[in-house]
Amino acid sequence: MHRMLGMSTSLIAVLLTACGEAVEPPAPPPAPPTYHRDIAPLVQEKCGSCHSEGGIAPFALGTYEEVFALRGAIKGAVKARMMPPWMPGKDCTEYLQDRSLSDEQIALISRWVDEGGAEGDPAEAPAGVSVQSGGLSRADLTLAMPTEYSPTQTPDEYRCFILDWPETAVRYVSGFRGNPGQPSIVHHVIAFLAKPDEVAAFQALDAADPNPGYSCYGGPGRPGNTVSWLGSWVPGSGGADYPAGTGIRVDPGSKIVLQVHYNLSGANAAADRTSVSVRLESSVQKVAIMQPWANPNWIEGDNMPIPAGRADVRHRFSFDLVPVLSQLTRGVFRSNEPITVYASALHMHTLGTWGRMEIERRTGGNDCMLHIPRWDFHWQGSYQFTQPKVVKAGDRIAIECHWDNSLPIAQDVRWGEGTNDEMCLGTFYMTQ
Ligand code: HEC
């Protein structure tokens, strides 16, 4: 090897050619990146869905002037991986519709900023900007909030609305998308499924509030219980089809409880009428369940203490659900037969710092489903794995949450749905 280092590059080239390898001519020093050639396509693909006129982000990044003026903040935000908002850590598993930037893309943006932020020539713009793949392929049913609602609290308001489910036969939801009425203020949408026997409890909450819908924060507001999720949506997403051949069963007489998170930090309040669209099937190969996951003892036993003054409070729960699947799913799945898990989400409130869901394998080792290294209540979502994960009897599904409750004004905190309570709730999408 030492001798090789001394050889001239042309001799190495000859040797490589003799071995049949392609030879690259020596690369010229890279030209400074330009806006039109390098940056605009990237910003359009990765930032444009939010940073456009009327989008959820407080400013547009659509022109050279706009991007150049904010180049320092852009470099800071992408290097810190604050933008684009993408919560899962890189060390866990791979997801569909991953909108994070690669290390190379972050380096390119940084270099463009460091080397002066040249505009370049619009003619250099590459043809056909790539667009994020995915999206809901078919909207069979669109359900809107019963009336318009204009948020009154700043900067954040969480409001639940009950939507009628019009289908008269059993249907399976095989895809989901949120359609914000006012994209500049709708920060996220979560649809909970109220089964026929759960509807009355939600209607009572709605009836007790004189304005449209009712105030709800960590969930749909039904105390002491976890309610199934039907789907969730965050800005910048075109929705998603659920894995092929699967769907969530919805019985006639069910309702959808739609939680809308309004955020007024970038725009003024306006009358909003958000809707959700779903793809429907009359039958599916595999019935899916979006399973909520938490220690029942945290909820029913009020046993998730987060004492004041502690900077890293941890709670973890793991459980082998396969032997009790029949009870857990009210007979939809058979006990002791493996399940397949396709997607997962994690939910805490604002004291949350980081969290994780994983499969503790019976054979040893953990298989990561979701790791959120820097929890941000503002950016919650569900993440669909590129490769589904099979869970067998003896494997345990684990959830772990960490909180910082060390502020001087801190009070003891426990499980609950209110702004001053906390949660450690996972969900995962599974079939058998
Ligand atoms: C999913 C929507 C979304 C996407 C995608 C997105 N942003 Fe943002 N961005 C926001 C919102 C909303 C804010 C306002 C602050 C907040 O709520 O986090 C923001 C704030 C910012 C800020 C100001 C941060 C600060 O210091 O306060 C910068 C800079 C920024 N975005 C750059 C980008 C860039 C560059 C991209 C693409 C590489 C991008 N964003 C992609 C929604 C988005």
Residues whose N, C-alpha, C, O or C-beta is under 5 A from the ligand:
A	BS01	HEC	K46 C47 C50 I56 A57 P58 A73 I74 A77 M83 P84 P85 P235 G236
